[in-house]
């Protein structure tokens, strides 16, 4: 296959980040947009300067013989069914994280991916984010020795300052409805952290945690999680805080991350992701008496561009893209283990989550 013809299914807020990478790829053509609100798809087509087919039903996409692949940007409660239907229809499927809403659904998706002749991957922008890739490169090169601790700190502010992407408030309604989205930010955003941690270091053996709760269902803060990686003396930590009266300098959303990998010879710090809270280089390599600031592209959208590129290239090169169904299932198991650990106030084991 020399060119991949892709359909974007779901034209909400996040499509503004997911789709540009496909539009830029020389071997990809966005030939269809699908959204239950046709006006939203038409607005995106105009925004991106393209003239695709506009569909309002996923079945129309699957019945289109010109569509080779689909990018599912729909709410998680639809992912399992849409993924299975897409693979059964002979389409390559890229499914926005989180993979699904339960381990049972993940098992169904894993089975479908294993039997499919086409490719499945979970869309995950963080593992393609250049500062995170640089941290992985330094870690693998032994720059800080053996890792002993990985930490993710996330702060959500009350408002964004800067050229923020156009956001439709309706996109947040379902997230705050427990009937539609029973779990909150630790589940939806946490999979970013769990996927990154496992790509950096390895699988997660057990989890402890306290999951907080604000008046908003989705905003589970303050939250603090800790885990142990399998087969090594290395721990992971993840915490979330909400600062409703803080303004965040950002082109995108009012939140940012700070990440650390500590090792026997030093530490690596990734100082941003979504926003620009700190005036530091995007990557810091600290070795006690010396600190090296490393400049790499750090615009948040670069991670999405890398994810789009890998999906298209994998189809053309006939290889499995990151992240496959089995790995994606692990992120769901870790997410579910965090809630189990908070509920029982004790350890929870991702592999035991079914």
Secondary structure, DSSP 8 states (H G I E B T S, - for coil): ---EEEEEE--STTHHHHSHHHHH-TTEEEEEEE-SSHHHHHHHHHHHT---EEESSHHHHHT-TT--EEEE-S-GGGHHHHHHHHHHTT-EEEEESS--SSHHHHHHHHHHHHH-SS-EEEE-SGGG-HHHHHHHHHHHTTTT-SEEEEEEEEEEEEEEESS-----GGGGTGGG-TTT--S-HHHHTHHHHHHHHHHHT--EEEEEEE----SSSS---SEEEEEEETTSS-EEEEEEEEEEEEEEE-SS-SEEEEEEEEESS-EEEE--SSS--S-S-SEEEE-SS-EEEE-----THHHHHHHHHHHHHHHHHT---SS-HHHHHHHHHHHHHHHHHHHHTS-B-GGG--
